[in-house]
């Protein structure tokens, strides 16, 4: 994680005296009245606080890296074995490059965590990885799950036990579906789960960022929604400010994910991005990103699709590198999709619909276009929004 430097930081909170919660002070947790949502800010200066700044807005979480131990004392082990799942994610969503992402249900990675006396205290060991065709390293320092697991131990201040991890990859590598983020999120959730999950999902994002930094840079638009679920807007990194965006319940939203047999490494896809853009292009993308956020909050798939399809900075540079992508986008819209773009760095194409039947028709058209215009085989999935994020699916005391 990055090193925090500079003057003492204010602790900025809203207070409610009805219940209690925990807040960091001097890098430790202390009992404070719980945070309450207000449309305005109330500041309370904590002279000795040097490691944390919290800004409390509606459903917003802010933490400033680097944060080490987030617990008052080392937590006790509650379970000997935990299995966690973390979902796939769609980052960027067109004009939301590097600051918008969402979780998609039905696809993701699994990680098991088990306390072991055979592992040195405070350390992580990866015992096995499946679903990766032998491509991933079992060396913890070279594996997203291992890095996130170790970072979670540091956040917990858990240095008296060793942990064994097992990773099952349900997501293809380099697919644009947040494969590395899902591994990191599942590992963080599993390790946290061994201790009764004392850290919130938002706090675990720091462990995920530590992992993501080794793959594609310090970006939270995949790992934040994989952990927290739903749509997440990354407002800033210093301090880290994550804002969940709630798509209204009761309204349908389907993601058509078409994954071609083609790998697009994130670092290579970033290399083609422009260093500078015009003011006109900047304004256009800001307008579309604002419309996208509005569409999410209003539960409007039609507007969401239109905004998602309107990126004028990133997609024009990346689409030509993915065989058939332009034809796939056109085919999706002709088949009835509200919009289509590249998921993350690609090569997966993601389209938006509001019914399962329409989604299946769009998926068939996109698969056909990849084959006819890109010469690529592709598999399709029609999935809903994952509102939960990373979760424990099995545990043993």
C-alpha positions in Angstrom: 0.0 0.0 0.0 1.0 3.6 -0.5 2.7 5.4 2.4 0.8 8.2 4.1 2.6 11.4 4.7 1.8 14.9 5.5 0.0 16.8 8.3 -2.4 15.4 10.9 -5.8 14.5 9.3 -9.2 15.5 10.7 -11.7 12.8 11.6 -14.9 14.0 10.0 -18.1 12.3 11.2 -21.8 12.6 11.9 -23.0 11.4 15.2 -26.0 9.6 16.6 -26.4 8.7 20.2 -28.8 5.9 19.8 -26.3 3.1 19.1 -22.6 2.5 19.2 -20.1 1.7 16.5 -16.3 1.6 16.2 -14.1 4.2 14.7 -10.3 4.4 14.2 -8.3 6.7 16.4 -4.5 6.7 16.3 -4.7 3.6 14.1 -6.9 1.7 16.6 -10.6 1.2 17.1 -12.4 3.0 19.8 -16.1 3.1 20.8 -17.8 6.1 19.3 -21.5 6.9 18.7 -22.6 5.4 15.4 -22.4 7.3 12.1 -25.6 8.8 10.9 -26.5 9.9 7.4 -26.9 13.7 6.9 -26.8 15.7 3.6 -24.2 18.0 5.2 -20.9 17.6 7.0 -20.1 18.1 10.7 -16.4 18.2 11.6 -14.8 17.1 14.8 -11.1 17.6 15.0 -9.1 14.8 16.6 -5.6 16.3 17.1 -3.8 13.0 17.5 -5.4 11.2 14.5 -2.8 10.8 11.8 -3.9 7.7 10.0 -7.6 8.0 9.1 -10.0 10.4 7.5 -13.7 9.5 7.4 -16.3 11.4 5.5 -19.8 10.2 6.1 -22.3 10.8 3.4 -25.2 8.8 2.2 -24.0 5.2 2.0 -20.4 6.3 1.5 -17.3 4.9 3.1 -13.9 6.7 3.2 -10.6 5.3 4.4 -7.2 6.6 3.9 -4.3 4.1 3.1 -2.1 2.9 4.4 -4.1 1.2 7.2 -2.6 -1.6 9.1 -4.4 -3.0 12.1 -8.0 -1.9 12.1 -8.9 -3.8 15.3 -8.4 -2.8 18.9 -6.7 -6.1 19.6 -6.0 -9.3 17.8 -9.3 -11.0 17.1 -10.0 -14.6 18.2 -10.4 -17.4 15.7 -14.1 -18.2 15.4 -14.0 -20.8 12.7 -11.3 -23.3 11.6 -12.5 -23.4 8.0 -14.3 -20.9 5.8 -15.3 -20.9 2.1 -16.1 -17.6 0.4 -17.4 -16.6 -3.0 -16.8 -13.3 -4.8 -18.6 -12.4 -8.0 -17.5 -11.2 -11.4 -17.5 -7.5 -12.1 -18.0 -5.2 -15.0 -15.7 -2.2 -14.7 -15.7 1.2 -16.5 -19.3 0.7 -17.8 -18.4 2.8 -20.8 -17.7 6.4 -19.7 -17.0 5.4 -16.1 -13.3 4.5 -16.8 -11.5 3.6 -13.5 -14.3 5.0 -11.3 -17.4 2.9 -11.9 -18.1 -0.8 -11.6 -20.7 -3.3 -10.7 -21.0 -6.9 -9.6 -22.7 -9.6 -11.7 -24.3 -12.7 -10.3 -23.7 -16.3 -11.3 -20.0 -16.0 -12.1 -17.0 -15.7 -9.8 -14.2 -17.3 -7.7 -14.2 -19.4 -4.6 -11.5 -19.4 -1.9 -11.3 -21.6 1.2 -9.3 -20.5 4.2 -8.2 -22.8 7.0 -6.3 -22.3 10.2 -3.2 -24.5 10.2 -0.4 -25.1 12.7 1.8 -26.1 9.7 1.9 -22.5 8.5 4.1 -20.0 10.4 2.0 -17.5 12.4 0.9 -14.5 10.5 1.6 -16.1 7.1 -0.4 -17.4 4.2 0.2 -20.6 2.2 -1.6 -21.5 -1.0 -2.2 -25.2 -1.1 -3.9 -25.6 -4.4 -5.4 -23.7 -7.4 -8.0 -25.2 -9.7 -9.7 -23.8 -12.8 -6.7 -21.9 -14.1 -5.2 -24.5 -16.4 -2.0 -24.4 -14.3 -1.2 -20.7 -15.1 -1.3 -19.2 -11.7 1.5 -19.3 -9.1 1.0 -20.9 -5.6 3.6 -18.5 -4.2 1.4 -16.2 -2.0 3.4 -13.1 -2.9 2.8 -13.7 -6.6 -0.9 -14.6 -6.3 -3.8 -12.2 -6.0 -5.6 -14.3 -3.4 -2.3 -14.8 -1.4 -1.6 -11.0 -1.4 -5.1 -10.1 -0.3 -5.2 -12.8 2.3 -1.9 -11.6 3.8 -3.1 -8.0 3.7 -6.3 -9.0 5.5 -4.3 -10.6 8.3 -2.4 -7.3 8.7 -5.7 -5.3 8.7 -7.0 -7.7 11.4 -3.7 -7.6 13.4 -3.9 -11.4 13.4 -0.3 -12.6 13.8 -0.7 -15.7 16.0 -2.1 -18.1 13.4 -1.1 -19.3 9.9 -3.6 -19.8 7.1 -3.9 -22.2 4.2 -5.8 -21.0 1.1 -7.3 -22.9 -1.7 -8.4 -21.0 -4.8 -10.9 -22.2 -7.4 -11.1 -20.0 -10.5 -14.6 -19.7 -11.9 -13.5 -16.7 -14.1 -11.2 -16.9 -17.1 -8.0 -15.0 -16.8 -7.7 -11.7 -18.8 -11.4 -11.7 -19.6 -12.4 -8.2 -18.5 -14.6 -9.6 -15.8 -12.5 -8.8 -12.8 -10.8 -12.2 -12.5 -8.0 -11.0 -10.2 -10.4 -8.9 -8.2 -12.7 -11.8 -7.6 -9.8 -13.9 -6.3 -8.7 -11.1 -4.0 -12.2 -10.4 -2.8 -12.9 -14.0 -2.0 -9.6 -14.4 -0.2 -10.2 -11.3 1.9 -13.7 -12.4 2.8 -12.6 -15.9 3.7 -9.7 -14.9 5.9 -11.9 -12.2 7.6 -14.5 -14.9 8.1 -12.2 -17.1 10.1 -12.3 -14.4 12.8 -16.1 -13.8 12.6 -15.8 -11.1 9.9 -14.9 -8.2 12.2 -13.9 -6.0 9.2 -16.6 -4.5 6.9 -16.6 -5.2 3.2 -15.5 -1.6 2.6 -12.5 -2.0 4.9 -11.5 -5.2 3.0 -11.2 -3.1 -0.2 -7.8 -2.1 1.1 -6.7 -5.7 1.1 -8.1 -6.0 -2.4 -6.3 -2.9 -3.6 -3.0 -4.2 -2.3 -3.6 -7.2 -4.5 -4.8 -5.4 -7.6 -1.8 -3.1 -7.5 0.4 -6.1 -8.6 -1.8 -6.8 -11.6 -3.2 -3.6 -13.1 -2.5 -0.8 -10.7 -4.2 0.7 -7.7 -7.7 0.6 -9.1 -10.9 -0.2 -7.1 -13.5 -0.3 -9.8 -13.4 -4.1 -9.9 -12.5 -5.2 -6.3 -14.9 -2.7 -4.6 -18.1 -4.0 -6.3 -16.8 -7.6 -6.0 -16.6 -7.2 -2.2 -19.5 -4.8 -1.7 -21.9 -5.9 -4.4 -24.1 -3.7 -6.7 -22.8 -0.6 -8.4 -19.9 1.3 -6.7 -18.5 4.7 -7.6 -14.9 5.4 -6.7 -14.8 9.1 -5.9 -11.2 9.3 -4.8 -8.2 7.3 -3.7 -6.6 9.7 -1.3 -8.6 9.3 0.8 -10.3 6.2 -0.6 -13.9 7.2 -1.0 -16.4 4.5 -2.2 -20.0 5.4 -2.9 -22.5 2.5 -3.4 -25.1 3.3 -6.0 -28.4 1.4 -5.4 -30.3 0.2 -8.4 -33.9 0.1 -7.2 -35.2 -3.3 -6.1 -38.2 -4.6 -8.1 -36.7 -3.3 -11.4 -35.1 -5.8 -13.7 -31.6 -5.4 -15.2 -29.8 -8.1 -17.1 -26.2 -8.1 -18.3 -25.4 -10.1 -21.4 -21.8 -11.1 -21.1 -20.2 -12.6 -24.2 -16.6 -13.9 -23.7 -14.6 -14.5 -26.9 -11.7 -17.0 -27.0 -9.2 -14.2 -26.9 -7.1 -12.8 -24.1 -6.7 -9.0 -23.5 -4.2 -8.4 -20.7 -5.1 -5.3 -18.7 -1.6 -3.8 -18.9 -1.5 -4.1 -22.7 -5.0 -2.6 -23.1 -4.0 0.3 -20.9 -1.0 1.0 -23.1 -3.2 2.1 -26.0 -5.0 4.8 -24.1 -4.5 8.4 -25.0 -2.3 10.6 -22.8 -4.4 13.7 -23.5 -7.9 14.4 -24.6 -9.7 17.5 -25.8 -12.0 19.6 -23.6 -14.9 18.7 -25.9 -14.3 15.0 -25.4 -13.9 15.5 -21.6 -17.2 17.3 -21.4 -19.0 14.6 -23.5 -17.7 11.8 -21.3 -18.5 13.6 -18.1 -22.1 14.1 -19.4 -22.5 10.5 -20.2 -21.0 9.3 -16.9 -23.4 11.5 -15.0 -26.3 10.1 -17.1 -25.1 6.6 -16.2 -25.2 7.3 -12.5 -28.6 8.8 -12.9 -29.8 5.8 -14.7 -28.6 3.5 -12.0 -30.3 5.5 -9.2 -33.5 5.8 -11.2 -33.5 2.1 -12.2 -33.7 3.0 -15.9 -32.1 0.3 -18.1 -32.8 2.2 -21.3 -30.8 5.3 -20.2 -28.2 3.1 -18.6 -27.6 1.4 -21.9 -27.5 4.6 -23.9 -24.9 6.1 -21.5 -22.9 2.9 -21.4 -22.6 3.0 -25.2 -21.4 6.6 -25.3 -17.7 6.4 -24.2 -15.6 8.5 -26.5 -12.2 8.1 -24.8 -11.4 4.4 -24.0 -13.6 2.2 -26.2 -12.6 3.8 -29.5 -8.9 2.9 -28.7 -9.6 -0.6 -27.4 -12.3 -1.9 -29.6 -10.0 -2.3 -32.7 -7.7 -4.6 -30.7 -10.5 -7.1 -30.1 -11.4 -8.9 -33.3 -15.0 -8.3 -34.3 -15.9 -6.0 -31.4 -17.4 -3.2 -33.4 -19.6 -5.7 -35.2 -20.6 -7.3 -31.9 -21.7 -4.0 -30.5 -23.8 -3.2 -33.6 -25.3 -6.7 -33.5 -26.3 -6.4 -29.9 -28.2 -3.2 -30.4 -29.9 -4.5 -33.6 -31.1 -7.5 -31.5 -32.7 -5.2 -28.9 -30.0 -4.4 -26.4 -30.2 -0.9 -24.8 -26.5 -0.6 -25.1 -23.2 -2.4 -25.3 -19.6 -1.8 -24.6 -16.3 -3.5 -23.5 -16.3 -5.0 -20.0 -13.3 -3.7 -18.2 -10.2 -4.0 -20.4 -11.9 -6.7 -22.5 -12.2 -8.8 -24.5 -15.7 -9.5 -23.0 -18.5 -7.5 -24.4 -21.3 -6.5 -22.1 -24.8 -5.5 -23.2 -27.8 -4.3 -21.2 -31.4 -5.5 -21.4 -34.4 -5.7 -19.0 -35.7 -9.2 -19.7 -34.2 -12.7 -19.8 -35.8 -13.5 -23.1 -34.4 -10.4 -24.7 -31.0 -11.1 -23.2 -30.9 -14.5 -24.7 -31.7 -13.1 -28.2 -29.0 -10.4 -27.8 -26.5 -13.1 -26.6 -27.1 -15.2 -29.7 -26.6 -12.3 -32.0 -23.3 -11.3 -30.3 -21.9 -14.8 -30.3 -22.7 -15.0 -34.0 -21.0 -11.6 -34.7 -17.8 -12.6 -32.9 -17.6 -15.7 -35.1 -18.5 -14.1 -38.4 -16.6 -10.8 -38.0 -13.8 -11.7 -35.6 -13.3 -15.4 -36.3 -13.6 -16.1 -32.6 -15.6 -18.6 -30.7 -17.5 -17.1 -27.7 -19.6 -18.2 -24.8 -22.5 -16.1 -23.5 -24.1 -15.6 -20.1 -27.2 -13.6 -19.2 -27.0 -12.6 -15.6 -28.6 -10.2 -13.1 -26.9 -7.6 -10.9 -25.2 -9.2 -7.8 -26.4 -7.0 -5.0 -24.6 -8.9 -2.2 -20.9 -9.1 -3.2 -18.4 -11.4 -1.5 -20.0 -13.7 1.0 -19.3 -16.8 3.2 -20.9 -19.9 1.7 -19.6 -22.5 4.1 -17.8 -22.6 7.5 -16.7 -25.1 10.1 -16.1 -24.4 13.8 
